[in-house]
């Protein structure tokens, strides 16, 4: 069926509907009359049955007409209907896909942020590791000279096996020069000298106190006097001799590092420590002597 025939059929359909609607309007119920109540009731029943039959006929006609329209419509219209159905289905699927894409985008952003944070943390850890490695290498290089100093002290202490004419002695002298050069270039290394001097002073002081305690116990057991003379020998003999060796070592260091401000500060600190410890040893003896003199004079 072409488009022209379809339009003619549509016009006939509209006229049929108008005629049927008019007939339905003419078949309305009559007005209520009390005088002809029984006759009116029978007439109403007949009209109701007629209206039901007419409505059923109209529905059947409409159904048959729709079937005919679907069968007689152009193929393009059927294809258009099918395409509309597919389009609606595609829209539904597209909405579902968009929701999934939004969820994936959110998950991707979250993973990207975490990955970026982890990457930054790894970079900071690598930078810290590099700095620590550099510091460890620098410390290792600086410790070499202090290890050499311990080695030199051991070798020079073993004078019986050290030959001045041997290669070992020349190597020791070269190491000494190398260590001295390091000390000149790194004045903060004077701390090592200061620690050594203070340690020797502490050891000397503890040695003197230990011997004083032993002398007091011995004289108390024997009931003898003379502890003051022995204490004098300890203070001006043992302590002084050990302090003299420290002074000699500082004098040797002063010949090489006298111009360094760090050495002057270290030397002043060592001298202050020496006089402080010396005073701690002498104060009890001086106080005891003054007390005896005051008692004797009184």
ZIBELCOR-V252392 format. One record per helix or strand. SS is the DSSP state (H for helix, E for strand). FROM is the first residue (numbers start at 1). TO is the last residue. If there is no record, write none. Layout:
ss=SS from=FROM to=TO
ss=SS from=FROM to=TO
This chain:
ss=H from=3 to=26
ss=H from=37 to=72
ss=H from=75 to=157
ss=H from=167 to=185
ss=H from=187 to=222
ss=H from=227 to=257
ss=H from=261 to=297
